[in-house]
Amino acid sequence: MVQKAHNDMVALKHSRANNFMDIAEQKIKYMGTSEYGSLKFERLTPVAGINTKDKHLADKQLAHLKKGH
């Protein structure tokens, strides 16, 4: 339900996807396996959200999100 609302808002003609990132952001998690074969769950974004004051740190956080794990 949250993801659908997010997608609907991003699809609006004049919307900016970055403005709605925090709506879906809480659900963005990675599930994979560790090097030992056990399940691994990891948040792809920090709990506080993407840093807005340190561009270098924000770029690193966004790269991690884009990579997916």
N, C-alpha and C positions, 0 to 999 in steps of 0.2 A: 504494500500500500504506500509506504513512504517513497519507495523507488519510483512508483508510477507517478506520484505527485511531483517528484523531482523531475522526471522525464517530461511531464506535461509543461512544467514551468520553463525548462530549458528550451523546449520546442517553440515557445512563443516567438513571434517575429522579431521583437526588439530586445529579447532577453540576453543577458550575459551569463553564460554557464558558471563562471567563477562566483557570481553573486549567490548561487544556489548550492554551492559545493557543500556547505556545512549541513544542509538538510539531509543529504544522503551519506555524508561523511562518517557518521557514527556507525554505519553498517559496513563500511569498507574494511574488510579483513581478508587476510590471506590464509588459506588452509593448504598445507602441503605436507611433505615429509622431511624429516631431518636427515642428516647424513647417516644416521644409524637406523633409518627405516621407521621411526616412530612418527605419529602425527604431530604436526607443528602448526600452531595457530599464532598469527601475528597481526597486530594492527598495522595498517599501511600508512596511517597518519597519526601524529601525536594527539593525545587526549585534548590538549589545548588548541588544536588546529594548526594549520600551516603558519609559520612565523611571518609576521607582517613588518617587522623592524629590521631584520637581518637578511638581506637579499641572498647572500651566499648560503645561509642555512635554509632559507625557503627553497632555493633551487635544489639543494640536496634532498630536502623532504619531498619535493615534487618529483624528482627523479626516482626516488624510492617508490613512490606511489605509482608512477608510470611503469616501472619495472615489474611491480606486482609481488615482490618478496624480497 
